Every structure is written in structure tokens, then in C-alpha cells.
Amino acid sequence: MADTQVDTSAQDAGRAAKAERRAAKLAKQIRSFSKAHGGAEGQLAYIGQMGTRIVLVGEDGDWGDLVAPSHSVAVSAAEKAGITLHESFDGDFAAKVRTGPYEWTRMAGIQLGGPSNA
């Protein structure tokens, strides 16, 4: 009989290498954001099959986000970038976010039928 088992070690190694490259790229982007905003902190949010959202808040109050393909890649990227991760987006962490005119107009547009900023 022929051996029908597939050697998945090469496939697993390929996936691990791809995840490592993605984590390194995300870490570089996180460090860049942190440098531009006087430091940064983050929070991870699971967004289903798309992966995990990395929400970043700079020391100056500006914020942004990135999407990692998995939670483990997001955690690895945050660790490589050296940022503090919060369990939830509330309290003192949420209070650091500075919202500008775009966010206020956008929120009003969605909730009250106002301008869409398109």
C-alpha cells in the first residue's frame, strides 16, 4: 500500500514564516505610529474571520488601527513593537483619544442623517 499521509511540516513551516513576516511588518508600522505620536498604547479586538484589530492611541491623543490576520500575529507584533496592551478600551485608556471634526461629523452623519464626508 502506498503511504497516503501528507507531510505537513513544510506547510506548517511556511505558514509560520508568513505569520512571522506579517508580525514584523505590523510591528514596524506600530513603531512608526508610536514615534510620530510620542509613544503609543494599544488594544486588541477580535473581528471575526478577518482577524484581530490593533487599535493604537498615541500619547498626543491621535489614534489609528491596523488589522492582523490572527490574534497570535497581533500579539506578536505588539510585543515586537514594545507597546503596552490594554485588556479593554475603556477608562483612562479611552480618555486619551482625541476626536477631531472628522470623527464628530462622521458620527453625526451616521446617527442623525447628516453629511457622510464622502
TABEL-V664061 format. One record per residue. N is the residue number from 1. RES is the residue in three letters. SS is DSSP state (A for helix, B for strand, O for the rest). PHI is phi in degrees with one decimal (999 if undefined). Layout:
n:N res:RES ss:SS phi:PHI
n:N res:RES ss:SS phi:PHI
This chain:
n:1 res:MET ss:O phi:999
n:2 res:ALA ss:O phi:-81.8
n:3 res:ASP ss:O phi:-76.3
n:4 res:THR ss:O phi:-100.7
n:5 res:GLN ss:O phi:-75.5
n:6 res:VAL ss:O phi:-95.9
n:7 res:ASP ss:O phi:-78.7
n:8 res:THR ss:O phi:-92.8
n:9 res:SER ss:A phi:-63.3
n:10 res:ALA ss:A phi:-67.6
n:11 res:GLN ss:A phi:-65.4
n:12 res:ASP ss:A phi:-63.2
n:13 res:ALA ss:A phi:-64.6
n:14 res:GLY ss:A phi:-65.0
n:15 res:ARG ss:A phi:-64.9
n:16 res:ALA ss:A phi:-64.8
n:17 res:ALA ss:A phi:-65.7
n:18 res:LYS ss:A phi:-65.2
n:19 res:ALA ss:A phi:-63.7
n:20 res:GLU ss:A phi:-65.1
n:21 res:ARG ss:A phi:-64.4
n:22 res:ARG ss:A phi:-66.1
n:23 res:ALA ss:A phi:-62.7
n:24 res:ALA ss:A phi:-64.9
n:25 res:LYS ss:A phi:-65.6
n:26 res:LEU ss:A phi:-63.5
n:27 res:ALA ss:A phi:-60.9
n:28 res:LYS ss:A phi:-62.7
n:29 res:GLN ss:A phi:-66.9
n:30 res:ILE ss:A phi:-64.7
n:31 res:ARG ss:A phi:-61.1
n:32 res:SER ss:A phi:-63.1
n:33 res:PHE ss:A phi:-61.7
n:34 res:SER ss:A phi:-60.4
n:35 res:LYS ss:A phi:-63.8
n:36 res:ALA ss:A phi:-71.9
n:37 res:HIS ss:O phi:-121.4
n:38 res:GLY ss:O phi:71.1
n:39 res:GLY ss:O phi:114.1
n:40 res:ALA ss:B phi:-156.0
n:41 res:GLU ss:B phi:-128.9
n:42 res:GLY ss:B phi:-143.3
n:43 res:GLN ss:B phi:-147.0
n:44 res:LEU ss:B phi:-103.2
n:45 res:ALA ss:B phi:-131.9
n:46 res:TYR ss:B phi:-68.7
n:47 res:ILE ss:O phi:-121.7
n:48 res:GLY ss:A phi:82.4
n:49 res:GLN ss:A phi:-63.1
n:50 res:MET ss:A phi:-67.2
n:51 res:GLY ss:O phi:126.8
n:52 res:THR ss:B phi:-131.1
n:53 res:ARG ss:B phi:-87.9
n:54 res:ILE ss:B phi:-104.5
n:55 res:VAL ss:B phi:-91.3
n:56 res:LEU ss:B phi:-113.9
n:57 res:VAL ss:B phi:-125.8
n:58 res:GLY ss:B phi:-79.0
n:59 res:GLU ss:O phi:-63.2
n:60 res:ASP ss:O phi:-86.5
n:61 res:GLY ss:O phi:95.8
n:62 res:ASP ss:O phi:-68.5
n:63 res:TRP ss:B phi:-139.3
n:64 res:GLY ss:B phi:-165.0
n:65 res:ASP ss:B phi:-148.6
n:66 res:LEU ss:B phi:-134.5
n:67 res:VAL ss:B phi:-120.2
n:68 res:ALA ss:B phi:-102.2
n:69 res:PRO ss:O phi:-68.7
n:70 res:SER ss:O phi:-154.0
n:71 res:HIS ss:A phi:-65.2
n:72 res:SER ss:A phi:-65.2
n:73 res:VAL ss:A phi:-66.5
n:74 res:ALA ss:A phi:-63.0
n:75 res:VAL ss:A phi:-64.0
n:76 res:SER ss:A phi:-60.9
n:77 res:ALA ss:A phi:-63.5
n:78 res:ALA ss:A phi:-64.4
n:79 res:GLU ss:A phi:-65.4
n:80 res:LYS ss:A phi:-63.1
n:81 res:ALA ss:A phi:-79.0
n:82 res:GLY ss:O phi:75.6
n:83 res:ILE ss:O phi:-97.5
n:84 res:THR ss:B phi:-80.2
n:85 res:LEU ss:B phi:-105.4
n:86 res:HIS ss:B phi:-102.2
n:87 res:GLU ss:O phi:-69.5
n:88 res:SER ss:O phi:-140.0
n:89 res:PHE ss:O phi:-103.6
n:90 res:ASP ss:O phi:-149.0
n:91 res:GLY ss:A phi:64.0
n:92 res:ASP ss:A phi:-61.2
n:93 res:PHE ss:A phi:-65.5
n:94 res:ALA ss:A phi:-65.3
n:95 res:ALA ss:A phi:-67.2
n:96 res:LYS ss:O phi:-74.1
n:97 res:VAL ss:O phi:-71.5
n:98 res:ARG ss:O phi:-105.9
n:99 res:THR ss:O phi:-97.9
n:100 res:GLY ss:O phi:-108.9
n:101 res:PRO ss:A phi:-58.4
n:102 res:TYR ss:A phi:-59.3
n:103 res:GLU ss:A phi:-62.5
n:104 res:TRP ss:A phi:-65.2
n:105 res:THR ss:A phi:-66.0
n:106 res:ARG ss:A phi:-63.7
n:107 res:MET ss:A phi:-64.0
n:108 res:ALA ss:A phi:-65.0
n:109 res:GLY ss:A phi:-63.3
n:110 res:ILE ss:A phi:-72.1
n:111 res:GLN ss:A phi:-83.8
n:112 res:LEU ss:A phi:-117.5
n:113 res:GLY ss:O phi:76.1
n:114 res:GLY ss:O phi:-79.1
n:115 res:PRO ss:O phi:-62.1
n:116 res:SER ss:O phi:-95.2
n:117 res:ASN ss:O phi:61.4
n:118 res:ALA ss:O phi:-80.7
